[in-house]
Amino acid sequence: MIVNGKLLGILIGMTAATSLQAADVTSAMLANTAKDPSSVLSFGIGSEGQRYSPLTQINTKTVGKLIPAWSFSFGGEKQRGQESQPLIHNGKMFVTGSYSRIFAIDLKNGAKLWKYEHRLPDGIMPCCDVVNRGAALYGNLVIFGTLDAQLVALDQDTGKVVWKEKVDDYAAGYSMTSAPLIAKGLLLTGVSGGEFGIVGRVEARDPMTGQLVWTRPTVEGHMGYKYDKAGKAIENGISGTTNKSWPGELWKTGGAATWMGGTYDNSTGLAYFGTGNPAPWNSHLRPGDNLFSSSTVALDVTTGQIKWAYQNTPNDAWDFDGANEFVTFDMDGKRYGGKADRNGFFYVIDAKDGKLQNAFPFVKKITWATSIDLKTGRPNFVAANRPGDPTKGADGKKGSTVFSAPAFLGAKNQMPMAYSPQTKLFYVPANEWGMDIWNEPISYKKGGAFLGAGFTIRPIFDDYIGAMRAVDPKTGKIVWEIKNNAPLWGGVMSTAGGLVFYGTPEGYLKAVDAKNGKELWKFQTGSGVVAPPVTWLEGGTQYVAVVSGWGGAVPLWGGEVAKKVSFLEQGGSVWVFKLIKG
């Protein structure tokens, strides 16, 4: 790689241009994919992550005529959680499955074109099920991450491996579950594993070869690097200032995993990555804010430098994380980003400079803070609701237990929200639950769980846990809501047809009126829906697709909530719908 950013971008563009064929995915196509109804080329239905489609054939008046066009089974005994968003290009659907699998499917009839099944070693350590959330397309390649922390690039037509790169050591707790992001001709990826004391980071690679261009750690004190064309690492500045917000040594195993991947806004030239919880959960061991954990980090794609960062939960003690997506949008003539954080607050932040514009609750019960100070950007903590220091307990082995809401699985977790420029509302899949949480002594051991906390999750309300909510980012008002018995764990899509699509663990894909939340259509997929839907136009016909397969973190970590939904069945399939003729 070349160190000079401008020259690097030119060379990558020239290399891609000389090798691209007519059907290959280009940077220009990716920049326009949110407006192009014939394809879905990136996670988020566009790099900004709005998950909005301009299609109108399926609308509030016609959606009642939506019927299945075809369904495809992932097969085998490898079910578990299916959180993948399909990609649509050149007559094919590319969809990942649990256990690091990926399929290419014929859009015309649902026939399998090819399958790649990554050979996983014994001893992988994904914290929250064996999921994969999707792939990226560039050139003639489809690229995805694996549970043993590798990146694999496959030929779109044949499924043959073109390149494969190890990202890090799975035995130390590293894994990859998020969909990669293409920005300015570079492949941007994050890492999972915050519960094992890994060090979060964002990496940029040449998507055609897998060669590293730069890396940027998301724990303060670690050095970033650029790489020359021979692969030699060149120091590119420390993230933050060593020991400034991480006194002592715990920054060396500080977590802050970038496990949900990122978004990119062409108007700002910045990529936005959410960062996870600091490690360990026991906050008494790591005094200070613990940058850049539980934050949104804005990166210059060309240089790999942090341009700004906003920390949602300083000195996080509840595993509130901060990895949720940062979705850019226009409001009052400026470019902002919206983020529905696991900590229960919705943040509106200037996408160019990171200045907080607004912050308000999007769930009914929050106990850890009373509000967010709009002047300082910091939360107004409730000190009594921080789990106690275990060294001050009666036996020195358990701190005082507190009740916290939201629970650590978050007011919103991995399920991506949607934004509609038509209604100017965000559509947020929220959950109302709480937890009893206490701290325990802990020390780091490579490959071991690095928590230092115990917990029990339980519902807050008798009649529902999940709630699909339409949120006004300007006023903070919840315009409408739809309650759901089980936790919502699947993503959302909005359309110019005036619709919002989302799935439920009970197995339904639903379509509701974007203005008022009135349910207009639903279909039982046979297993829980914990994935985001997509839509596209093929041969003059609009299609909608969603992956079905119950799993994810809830049945693994959900405590009393997991018992409440234990009747739900696993699965593994993708469903495609269209309007009935006549």
Disulfide bonds with the S-S distance in Angstrom:
Cys127-Cys128 2.10
